[in-house]
Amino acid sequence: MALVFIPSLMQKLSNGEQRVSVEGNNVRQVIDNLDEIFPGFKERLVEDGRVKPNIAVAIDGEITPLGMIEKVSTDSEVHFLPAISGGV
Amino acid sequence: MTTADYERNMVLATDTDYKVIGTRPVRHDGADKVTGRAIYGADFDAAGLLHGKILRSPHAHAKIVSIDTSKAEKLDGVKAVVTSKDFPEVGNQWLKDNILASDKALYVGQAIVGVAASNPHVAESALGLIDVEYEVLTPVLTTQEAMATNASILHDSLTTEELGKDTGVVSNVASHTQHVKGDISKGFAEADVVVEREYNTKTVHQGYIEPHNATALWSPDGRLHVWCSTQGSFVVRDSLAELLDMPVSMVRVTPTEIGGGFGGKIPIYLEPVAALLSRKTGAPVKIVMSRKETFEASGPTPGSQIKIKIGAKHDGTITAAYAWMAMEAGAYPGSPVGAAVQCVFSTYDVENSTIDGFDVVVNKPKTAAYRAPGAPNAAFGAEQAINELAEKLGMDPIELRLKNVATEGTRRPDGPVFGRIGAKEVLEAMRDHPHYQSAKAEGTGRGISIGFWFNIGFDSACNIAVNKDGSVNLTEGSTDIGGSRTSIAMHAAEVLGIPVEDVRPSVVDTDTIGFTAVTGGSRTTFATGWAAYEAAQDVKKQCIDRAAIIWDVDANNLQMEDGVISSQSDSELKMTFKELAEQLSDTGGGISGSASVNPSGVGGSFAGNIADVSVDPDTGKTTVERFTCVQDVGKAIHPSYVEGQMQGGSVQGIGWALNEEYFMNDEGTMTNSSLLDYRMPTSLDLPMIDTVIVEVANPGHPFGVRGVGEANIVPPTPALANAIYDATGKRMTSLPMSPGAIQSADAE
């Protein structure tokens, strides 16, 4: 299972859990399954079927350009980060 | 490489054997640039061209009660007038308001009305005939003012967002970001030495020499064509389509040559106004900003308030690091604080850290990117604190950094784990450099620092067509700020085994190339270079296939190396790329290759400085006596351009450190909005900037490229602050470190 790192600002949703193992072959499935375990994550992360524009997903250390369809492997690390604004 | 081997502008190169990569050919656009033939936006002309001017707010914070343009419209020579009411009702309201304000003016210089006339003088006169009634409000000009209880609120609808959660709190704080790693309380409890300080930086401008400009022609068939100076023609296209409620296919953007951008030419300002004026008149409309407008109404980088606390054991192990950073977004949300929180401690492997970032709206122009946006502000605090820690521990500041440096496998404070990076190699190159090994001259101080920028990937496209003389035409969509045409062409030349002079690179319009993201984030050589690599591979494969047809052999037995196609089984079968090119039309037609990429594998870059300064004890004026920039670039495709980026970023950082600031009066007006009063360094103010290119290849790119445009502006401000402290005993916690500021500071 992929290891999801819960951001500090979202740990109220995970009852203080900082890391959660979640099944899923891509980001969409990981978020869906995380929301099954801890309801509320999908609302925080997803808008109109896409990762919210102010949130970035990093898989194994790298921000993914593919969003919800990015592949996730069983030993992947998944991070939800603030998307960089300011126009870099 | 040993210390004795160093010369000025060294390349500590990887051993990979390339023919074109790593050489220093003359740039393809060089002749046009040095002879003045290159066409910039302000040069644009067309039959029936009208000239636009913009009426701007004199107030930093005011409600717009009414706008009366009737007298201006009657002036002889005036062809059209536009206000925010001419925008379609759809689209991002804040983006529209930053183009033409609707209900409120939120900074001095914000556009209110656009006018098109037969010549610029009539348009200017018309602005004086427009009556705007304002209800003036109290401005907030710093994060401290904006975050204070009972602060004047810029946007009644703005509530603080926390990573996808709307807190519902109406505030000038647009967002709060936080990264937590380990247990900060435990980390500080383990520390033997703790350093804690607050730092402040002022608003500064990128200082590009060419002001913003745009020309628009809205044709009777409904298509809009815009020519402008931009870092991203597709960003302009897509933004215009959104604001004007048009399909992207109805908007064509042609990027003209660009006279500097550094991040500031990513947003749009004039393009929609010119477009609306052209729609009303049916004529092309050109608008060019003055220098004053460029300062007041484009996107500077933010002022900021930064609190740093770092603890370490006696042996130098950093046990805890805390940062609190508030950055000015300007009038609308979107400061670079998100990047700052990623970068502030990423050079170090720290077990326990907490970083809080706040995006704060203030009554100043909406900030834009400026070379590693946010990271220099953060480094000004963090890298001074590290030096202060070294002093308290009695350690060499480079050795303290090396003891804690992040390497491959280090978990960053924001969570992800680093791949192969070159922070350690940069610090070692600094330590071993003759500059650092030499004794300081009498009366001088020396400072060092290191900085990080993560770089980005994103979309790029490239087309390559083979000419019958064996040259190729390469088209790409990345506007060329720092010589990228040639760097991209070198990727193709390396793959095809031909001289780079045989590649003709062109930056083309949005109708002519696939989607390409901005020239920014140090992504162009990485991503557009990758697209050129892939397009050249496409051409190469087609060349092999064509040779197989000509020779009637199996293509799997053929290879193409160094521009020669040959058979692995028959030594008689050989043909150069040029010889094949001559035969294309007779053997099946021309060959062209293309690629669109959105690559992963981005590699971050680290840059470090060694700076020697002297400070005049009577005036406080700082003279930079010697300055060395060391940077891990992955692979230097064209080392001269890499050195240019390193020197340019260093010089901009030196200006930011010592002189530059938006000097605002209490009403929120910038009082130094000219290049005479906004003091950027010239060559007369500076020593030669020595460079050391460190090549730790990025395994995520075919040639090892990381991207070099930004990390180099991160370390100069703390390096100079540390040098000034070494020279004077004064710890400078605010930028700029101007003569007056140094004079009034107390020695510690």
Chai-1 contact restraints between the chains, C-beta under 6 A:
chainA,res_idxA,chainB,res_idxB,connection_type,confidence,min_distance_angstrom,max_distance_angstrom,comment,restraint_id
A,F5,B,G415,contact,1.0,0.0,6.0,A-B,restraint_1
A,P7,B,L163,contact,1.0,0.0,6.0,A-B,restraint_2
A,S8,B,Q178,contact,1.0,0.0,6.0,A-B,restraint_3
A,S8,B,V180,contact,1.0,0.0,6.0,A-B,restraint_4
A,L9,B,E162,contact,1.0,0.0,6.0,A-B,restraint_5
A,L9,B,L163,contact,1.0,0.0,6.0,A-B,restraint_6
A,L9,B,Q178,contact,1.0,0.0,6.0,A-B,restraint_7
A,R44,B,G164,contact,1.0,0.0,6.0,A-B,restraint_8
A,R44,B,K165,contact,1.0,0.0,6.0,A-B,restraint_9
A,L45,B,G164,contact,1.0,0.0,6.0,A-B,restraint_10
A,K52,B,G164,contact,1.0,0.0,6.0,A-B,restraint_11
A,I55,B,G164,contact,1.0,0.0,6.0,A-B,restraint_12
A,A58,B,P416,contact,1.0,0.0,6.0,A-B,restraint_13
A,G61,B,P416,contact,1.0,0.0,6.0,A-B,restraint_14
A,G61,B,V417,contact,1.0,0.0,6.0,A-B,restraint_15
A,E62,B,S600,contact,1.0,0.0,6.0,A-B,restraint_16
A,P65,B,N598,contact,1.0,0.0,6.0,A-B,restraint_17
A,H79,B,G415,contact,1.0,0.0,6.0,A-B,restraint_18
A,H79,B,P416,contact,1.0,0.0,6.0,A-B,restraint_19
A,P82,B,T177,contact,1.0,0.0,6.0,A-B,restraint_20
A,P82,B,G338,contact,1.0,0.0,6.0,A-B,restraint_21
A,I84,B,G338,contact,1.0,0.0,6.0,A-B,restraint_22
A,I84,B,A339,contact,1.0,0.0,6.0,A-B,restraint_23
A,S85,B,G334,contact,1.0,0.0,6.0,A-B,restraint_24
A,S85,B,G338,contact,1.0,0.0,6.0,A-B,restraint_25
A,G86,B,G334,contact,1.0,0.0,6.0,A-B,restraint_26
A,G86,B,S335,contact,1.0,0.0,6.0,A-B,restraint_27
A,G86,B,P336,contact,1.0,0.0,6.0,A-B,restraint_28
A,G86,B,A369,contact,1.0,0.0,6.0,A-B,restraint_29
A,G86,B,P373,contact,1.0,0.0,6.0,A-B,restraint_30
A,G87,B,I266,contact,1.0,0.0,6.0,A-B,restraint_31
A,G87,B,A368,contact,1.0,0.0,6.0,A-B,restraint_32
A,G87,B,A369,contact,1.0,0.0,6.0,A-B,restraint_33
A,V88,B,A369,contact,1.0,0.0,6.0,A-B,restraint_34
A,V88,B,P373,contact,1.0,0.0,6.0,A-B,restraint_35
A,V88,B,G520,contact,1.0,0.0,6.0,A-B,restraint_36
A,V88,B,G521,contact,1.0,0.0,6.0,A-B,restraint_37
